[in-house]
Amino acid sequence: MHAEKRARFALGLVFAAGFLGVGGGGAASAQHPEPHFELAPGTVSDVGWDLTITVPDGWALYAPDTGSLGLPLTAHWIPADPTLDTSKVRLDGPPGRHESSAAGPVRVYRGRVALAIACEGSAPERDLEVRWALCQADLCVPGRTRVAQKIR
């Protein structure tokens, strides 16, 4: 299973150059922007949360369902709670826009997007850890962010 994830990630890195229209390899910059995440109580229902993501201009963030390539956007509650299924949080929202390359299609977010997080029962009073990959030209940067809840 871990080998499959590593292979998928490596293919995603190769794919990033093709999907963003740049060939060849370049040196990764020590400085790169990160997406901005905000976690707040849901606006649609009393149970749930909204995760709003702002992707830096000129960059793409893989969607939760990337298609056949890329490192998907995932999230889980922290700290772990044995009474909750914290292995993965379901992120509901737009599927991401299709972009293509010689390696195949992928779904990404650009700009600002809001995703809903459905919670069974009462929403946990925990932070959210989000794992993501941000891509531009010949650079694809994986990341992990802890997002604190914001009370409105």
DRENPA-3360 file (N, C-alpha, C; in nm, 2 decimals, always signed):
BEGIN
1 = MHAEKRAR = +0.08/-0.12/+0.00/+0.00/+0.00/+0.00/+0.09/+0.13/+0.00 ~ +0.19/+0.13/+0.08/+0.28/+0.25/+0.09/+0.35/+0.26/-0.04 ~ +0.39/+0.15/-0.10/+0.46/+0.16/-0.23/+0.37/+0.22/-0.34 ~ +0.25/+0.19/-0.33/+0.15/+0.24/-0.43/+0.14/+0.39/-0.41 ~ +0.13/+0.44/-0.29/+0.12/+0.58/-0.26/+0.24/+0.65/-0.31 ~ +0.36/+0.60/-0.28/+0.48/+0.66/-0.33/+0.49/+0.67/-0.48 ~ +0.45/+0.56/-0.55/+0.45/+0.56/-0.69/+0.35/+0.66/-0.75 ~ +0.23/+0.67/-0.69/+0.14/+0.77/-0.73/+0.19/+0.91/-0.71;
9 = FALGLVFA = +0.25/+0.94/-0.60/+0.31/+1.07/-0.58/+0.42/+1.10/-0.68 ~ +0.51/+1.01/-0.70/+0.62/+1.03/-0.80/+0.56/+1.06/-0.94 ~ +0.46/+0.98/-0.97/+0.39/+1.01/-1.10/+0.33/+1.15/-1.10 ~ +0.27/+1.19/-0.99/+0.22/+1.32/-0.98/+0.32/+1.43/-1.00 ~ +0.44/+1.41/-0.95/+0.54/+1.51/-0.96/+0.58/+1.52/-1.11 ~ +0.60/+1.41/-1.18/+0.63/+1.41/-1.32/+0.52/+1.47/-1.40 ~ +0.39/+1.44/-1.36/+0.28/+1.49/-1.43/+0.27/+1.64/-1.41 ~ +0.31/+1.70/-1.30/+0.30/+1.84/-1.27/+0.36/+1.92/-1.38;
17 = AGFLGVGG = +0.48/+1.88/-1.43/+0.55/+1.96/-1.53/+0.47/+1.96/-1.66 ~ +0.42/+1.84/-1.69/+0.34/+1.83/-1.82/+0.21/+1.91/-1.81 ~ +0.14/+1.90/-1.70/+0.01/+1.96/-1.69/+0.01/+2.11/-1.68 ~ +0.13/+2.16/-1.64/+0.14/+2.30/-1.63/+0.22/+2.36/-1.75 ~ +0.25/+2.27/-1.85/+0.31/+2.31/-1.97/+0.46/+2.34/-1.97 ~ +0.53/+2.28/-1.88/+0.67/+2.31/-1.88/+0.75/+2.17/-1.89 ~ +0.84/+2.16/-1.98/+0.92/+2.04/-1.99/+1.05/+2.05/-1.91 ~ +1.12/+1.94/-1.89/+1.25/+1.95/-1.83/+1.23/+1.96/-1.68;
25 = GGAASAQH = +1.35/+1.96/-1.61/+1.35/+1.97/-1.47/+1.41/+2.10/-1.43 ~ +1.37/+2.16/-1.32/+1.43/+2.28/-1.26/+1.46/+2.26/-1.12 ~ +1.55/+2.35/-1.06/+1.58/+2.34/-0.92/+1.46/+2.39/-0.84 ~ +1.42/+2.32/-0.74/+1.31/+2.36/-0.65/+1.35/+2.49/-0.57 ~ +1.26/+2.58/-0.57/+1.29/+2.70/-0.49/+1.28/+2.68/-0.34 ~ +1.37/+2.74/-0.26/+1.36/+2.72/-0.12/+1.24/+2.80/-0.06 ~ +1.19/+2.90/-0.14/+1.08/+2.98/-0.10/+0.96/+2.95/-0.19 ~ +0.85/+2.91/-0.14/+0.73/+2.89/-0.22/+0.61/+2.93/-0.14;
33 = PEPHFELA = +0.50/+2.97/-0.20/+0.38/+3.01/-0.13/+0.31/+2.88/-0.08 ~ +0.22/+2.90/+0.01/+0.14/+2.79/+0.06/-0.01/+2.83/+0.04 ~ -0.10/+2.73/+0.03/-0.24/+2.77/+0.03/-0.28/+2.82/+0.16 ~ -0.38/+2.90/+0.17/-0.44/+2.95/+0.30/-0.56/+2.87/+0.33 ~ -0.57/+2.82/+0.45/-0.69/+2.74/+0.49/-0.76/+2.81/+0.60 ~ -0.90/+2.80/+0.60/-0.98/+2.85/+0.71/-1.08/+2.75/+0.74 ~ -1.10/+2.72/+0.87/-1.20/+2.62/+0.92/-1.30/+2.69/+1.00 ~ -1.42/+2.69/+0.97/-1.53/+2.76/+1.04/-1.65/+2.67/+1.05;
41 = PGTVSDVG = -1.74/+2.70/+1.14/-1.87/+2.63/+1.15/-1.94/+2.64/+1.01 ~ -2.01/+2.53/+0.97/-2.07/+2.53/+0.84/-2.18/+2.63/+0.83 ~ -2.20/+2.68/+0.71/-2.31/+2.78/+0.68/-2.43/+2.71/+0.63 ~ -2.42/+2.58/+0.59/-2.54/+2.52/+0.53/-2.62/+2.45/+0.64 ~ -2.55/+2.39/+0.74/-2.63/+2.32/+0.85/-2.56/+2.35/+0.98 ~ -2.63/+2.31/+1.09/-2.57/+2.33/+1.22/-2.46/+2.23/+1.25 ~ -2.46/+2.12/+1.18/-2.36/+2.01/+1.21/-2.27/+2.01/+1.09 ~ -2.14/+2.04/+1.11/-2.05/+2.04/+1.00/-1.96/+2.16/+1.00;
49 = WDLTITVP = -1.86/+2.16/+0.92/-1.77/+2.27/+0.91/-1.74/+2.30/+0.76 ~ -1.70/+2.43/+0.74/-1.66/+2.47/+0.61/-1.50/+2.48/+0.61 ~ -1.44/+2.43/+0.51/-1.30/+2.45/+0.49/-1.28/+2.53/+0.36 ~ -1.24/+2.66/+0.38/-1.21/+2.75/+0.27/-1.07/+2.75/+0.24 ~ -1.04/+2.73/+0.11/-0.90/+2.72/+0.07/-0.87/+2.84/-0.03 ~ -0.76/+2.91/-0.01/-0.72/+3.01/-0.11/-0.59/+2.96/-0.17 ~ -0.59/+2.93/-0.30/-0.47/+2.89/-0.37/-0.39/+3.01/-0.42 ~ -0.26/+3.02/-0.40/-0.19/+3.13/-0.45/-0.20/+3.14/-0.61;
57 = DGWALYAP = -0.20/+3.27/-0.66/-0.21/+3.29/-0.80/-0.09/+3.22/-0.87 ~ -0.13/+3.16/-0.98/-0.03/+3.09/-1.07/+0.00/+2.94/-1.02 ~ -0.07/+2.90/-0.91/-0.05/+2.77/-0.86/-0.17/+2.68/-0.87 ~ -0.16/+2.55/-0.87/-0.28/+2.46/-0.87/-0.27/+2.37/-0.75 ~ -0.38/+2.34/-0.69/-0.39/+2.25/-0.57/-0.47/+2.13/-0.61 ~ -0.41/+2.01/-0.60/-0.48/+1.89/-0.63/-0.61/+1.88/-0.55 ~ -0.72/+1.84/-0.62/-0.85/+1.82/-0.55/-0.86/+1.69/-0.47 ~ -0.96/+1.67/-0.39/-0.97/+1.54/-0.32/-0.97/+1.42/-0.41;
65 = DTGSLGLP = -1.04/+1.43/-0.52/-1.05/+1.33/-0.62/-0.97/+1.38/-0.74 ~ -0.84/+1.35/-0.74/-0.75/+1.41/-0.84/-0.77/+1.35/-0.98 ~ -0.84/+1.24/-0.99/-0.85/+1.16/-1.11/-0.75/+1.05/-1.10 ~ -0.68/+1.02/-1.20/-0.58/+0.91/-1.20/-0.44/+0.94/-1.15 ~ -0.41/+1.07/-1.14/-0.28/+1.12/-1.11/-0.28/+1.22/-0.99 ~ -0.16/+1.24/-0.93/-0.15/+1.35/-0.84/-0.17/+1.30/-0.69 ~ -0.14/+1.39/-0.60/-0.15/+1.37/-0.46/-0.28/+1.44/-0.41 ~ -0.38/+1.36/-0.38/-0.51/+1.42/-0.34/-0.51/+1.50/-0.21;
73 = LTAHWIPA = -0.59/+1.60/-0.21/-0.62/+1.68/-0.09/-0.69/+1.59/+0.01 ~ -0.63/+1.57/+0.13/-0.69/+1.49/+0.24/-0.69/+1.57/+0.37 ~ -0.78/+1.52/+0.46/-0.78/+1.59/+0.59/-0.83/+1.49/+0.70 ~ -0.78/+1.51/+0.82/-0.83/+1.43/+0.94/-0.82/+1.52/+1.06 ~ -0.91/+1.48/+1.16/-0.91/+1.56/+1.29/-0.80/+1.52/+1.37 ~ -0.74/+1.62/+1.44/-0.64/+1.60/+1.54/-0.67/+1.67/+1.67 ~ -0.63/+1.62/+1.79/-0.57/+1.49/+1.80/-0.67/+1.38/+1.78 ~ -0.62/+1.26/+1.75/-0.71/+1.15/+1.72/-0.80/+1.12/+1.84;
81 = DPTLDTSK = -0.92/+1.07/+1.81/-1.02/+1.04/+1.91/-1.07/+0.90/+1.87 ~ -1.05/+0.80/+1.96/-1.10/+0.66/+1.92/-1.25/+0.65/+1.90 ~ -1.33/+0.75/+1.95/-1.47/+0.74/+1.93/-1.51/+0.80/+1.80 ~ -1.42/+0.86/+1.72/-1.45/+0.92/+1.59/-1.36/+0.85/+1.49 ~ -1.41/+0.84/+1.37/-1.34/+0.78/+1.26/-1.25/+0.90/+1.21 ~ -1.12/+0.90/+1.26/-1.04/+1.01/+1.22/-0.94/+0.98/+1.11 ~ -0.95/+0.86/+1.05/-0.86/+0.82/+0.95/-0.87/+0.92/+0.83 ~ -0.99/+0.96/+0.80/-1.01/+1.05/+0.69/-1.14/+1.13/+0.71;
89 = VRLDGPPG = -1.14/+1.26/+0.67/-1.25/+1.34/+0.67/-1.31/+1.35/+0.53 ~ -1.44/+1.34/+0.52/-1.50/+1.35/+0.38/-1.51/+1.50/+0.35 ~ -1.45/+1.54/+0.24/-1.45/+1.68/+0.19/-1.55/+1.68/+0.07 ~ -1.66/+1.76/+0.09/-1.76/+1.77/-0.01/-1.76/+1.91/-0.07 ~ -1.76/+1.91/-0.20/-1.76/+2.04/-0.27/-1.74/+2.02/-0.42 ~ -1.70/+2.12/-0.49/-1.68/+2.11/-0.63/-1.57/+2.01/-0.66 ~ -1.58/+1.94/-0.77/-1.48/+1.83/-0.80/-1.34/+1.88/-0.85 ~ -1.33/+2.01/-0.87/-1.20/+2.06/-0.92/-1.21/+2.07/-1.07;
97 = RHESSAAG = -1.14/+2.16/-1.13/-1.14/+2.17/-1.28/-1.05/+2.07/-1.34 ~ -1.09/+2.02/-1.46/-1.01/+1.92/-1.53/-0.90/+1.99/-1.60 ~ -0.78/+1.95/-1.58/-0.67/+2.00/-1.66/-0.60/+1.87/-1.72 ~ -0.54/+1.89/-1.83/-0.48/+1.77/-1.90/-0.33/+1.79/-1.93 ~ -0.27/+1.67/-1.95/-0.13/+1.67/-1.99/-0.11/+1.55/-2.07 ~ +0.02/+1.53/-2.11/+0.05/+1.41/-2.18/+0.04/+1.29/-2.10 ~ +0.05/+1.31/-1.96/+0.04/+1.19/-1.87/-0.11/+1.16/-1.84 ~ -0.20/+1.25/-1.87/-0.34/+1.22/-1.84/-0.41/+1.33/-1.77;
105 = PVRVYRGR = -0.54/+1.32/-1.75/-0.62/+1.43/-1.69/-0.61/+1.43/-1.54 ~ -0.63/+1.54/-1.48/-0.62/+1.56/-1.33/-0.72/+1.67/-1.29 ~ -0.77/+1.66/-1.17/-0.86/+1.77/-1.12/-0.79/+1.85/-1.02 ~ -0.80/+1.98/-1.03/-0.73/+2.08/-0.95/-0.82/+2.19/-0.91 ~ -0.77/+2.26/-0.80/-0.84/+2.39/-0.76/-0.74/+2.50/-0.79 ~ -0.80/+2.61/-0.84/-0.72/+2.74/-0.85/-0.81/+2.85/-0.79 ~ -0.74/+2.95/-0.73/-0.82/+3.06/-0.67/-0.87/+3.02/-0.54 ~ -1.00/+3.04/-0.51/-1.07/+3.02/-0.38/-1.17/+2.92/-0.40;
113 = VALAIACE = -1.18/+2.82/-0.30/-1.28/+2.72/-0.31/-1.33/+2.69/-0.16 ~ -1.45/+2.66/-0.15/-1.51/+2.62/-0.02/-1.55/+2.47/-0.02 ~ -1.51/+2.40/+0.08/-1.55/+2.26/+0.09/-1.63/+2.24/+0.22 ~ -1.73/+2.15/+0.22/-1.80/+2.12/+0.34/-1.74/+1.99/+0.40 ~ -1.74/+1.99/+0.53/-1.70/+1.87/+0.60/-1.82/+1.82/+0.68 ~ -1.87/+1.71/+0.65/-1.98/+1.65/+0.71/-1.94/+1.58/+0.84 ~ -2.01/+1.60/+0.95/-1.98/+1.54/+1.08/-2.10/+1.46/+1.12 ~ -2.08/+1.34/+1.17/-2.19/+1.26/+1.23/-2.20/+1.31/+1.38;
121 = GSAPERDL = -2.32/+1.34/+1.42/-2.34/+1.38/+1.56/-2.29/+1.52/+1.58 ~ -2.23/+1.55/+1.69/-2.18/+1.68/+1.72/-2.04/+1.69/+1.66 ~ -2.01/+1.81/+1.61/-1.88/+1.83/+1.55/-1.77/+1.83/+1.65 ~ -1.66/+1.76/+1.62/-1.55/+1.76/+1.72/-1.49/+1.89/+1.75 ~ -1.44/+1.92/+1.87/-1.37/+2.04/+1.90/-1.22/+2.01/+1.88 ~ -1.18/+2.00/+1.76/-1.04/+1.97/+1.73/-0.99/+2.05/+1.61 ~ -0.87/+2.05/+1.59/-0.81/+2.11/+1.47/-0.81/+2.00/+1.36 ~ -0.79/+2.05/+1.24/-0.79/+1.97/+1.12/-0.65/+1.97/+1.06;
129 = EVRWALCQ = -0.60/+1.85/+1.03/-0.47/+1.84/+0.96/-0.50/+1.82/+0.81 ~ -0.45/+1.91/+0.73/-0.48/+1.90/+0.58/-0.35/+1.87/+0.51 ~ -0.35/+1.77/+0.43/-0.24/+1.73/+0.34/-0.27/+1.77/+0.20 ~ -0.17/+1.83/+0.13/-0.20/+1.88/+0.00/-0.07/+1.88/-0.09 ~ -0.09/+1.90/-0.21/+0.02/+1.92/-0.31/-0.01/+2.04/-0.39 ~ +0.08/+2.14/-0.40/+0.07/+2.26/-0.47/+0.16/+2.26/-0.59 ~ +0.12/+2.28/-0.71/+0.20/+2.27/-0.82/+0.20/+2.39/-0.91 ~ +0.32/+2.42/-0.97/+0.34/+2.53/-1.06/+0.46/+2.49/-1.15;
137 = ADLCVPGR = +0.44/+2.51/-1.28/+0.55/+2.49/-1.38/+0.61/+2.35/-1.35 ~ +0.74/+2.34/-1.32/+0.81/+2.22/-1.31/+0.83/+2.18/-1.16 ~ +0.75/+2.24/-1.07/+0.76/+2.22/-0.93/+0.63/+2.18/-0.87 ~ +0.63/+2.07/-0.79/+0.52/+2.03/-0.72/+0.56/+2.01/-0.57 ~ +0.50/+2.08/-0.48/+0.54/+2.08/-0.34/+0.43/+2.02/-0.25 ~ +0.46/+1.91/-0.19/+0.36/+1.85/-0.10/+0.37/+1.93/+0.03 ~ +0.26/+1.93/+0.10/+0.26/+2.00/+0.23/+0.16/+1.95/+0.33 ~ +0.17/+1.99/+0.45/+0.08/+1.95/+0.56/+0.06/+2.08/+0.64;
145 = TRVAQKIR = -0.07/+2.10/+0.68/-0.11/+2.22/+0.75/-0.20/+2.19/+0.86 ~ -0.18/+2.24/+0.98/-0.28/+2.22/+1.09/-0.36/+2.35/+1.09 ~ -0.50/+2.33/+1.08/-0.59/+2.44/+1.07/-0.67/+2.44/+1.20 ~ -0.67/+2.55/+1.27/-0.74/+2.57/+1.39/-0.89/+2.61/+1.36 ~ -0.98/+2.57/+1.44/-1.12/+2.60/+1.42/-1.14/+2.75/+1.45 ~ -1.22/+2.82/+1.37/-1.25/+2.96/+1.39/-1.40/+2.96/+1.43 ~ -1.43/+3.02/+1.54/-1.57/+3.03/+1.58/-1.63/+3.16/+1.53 ~ -1.74/+3.16/+1.46/-1.80/+3.28/+1.41/-1.89/+3.35/+1.51;
% end
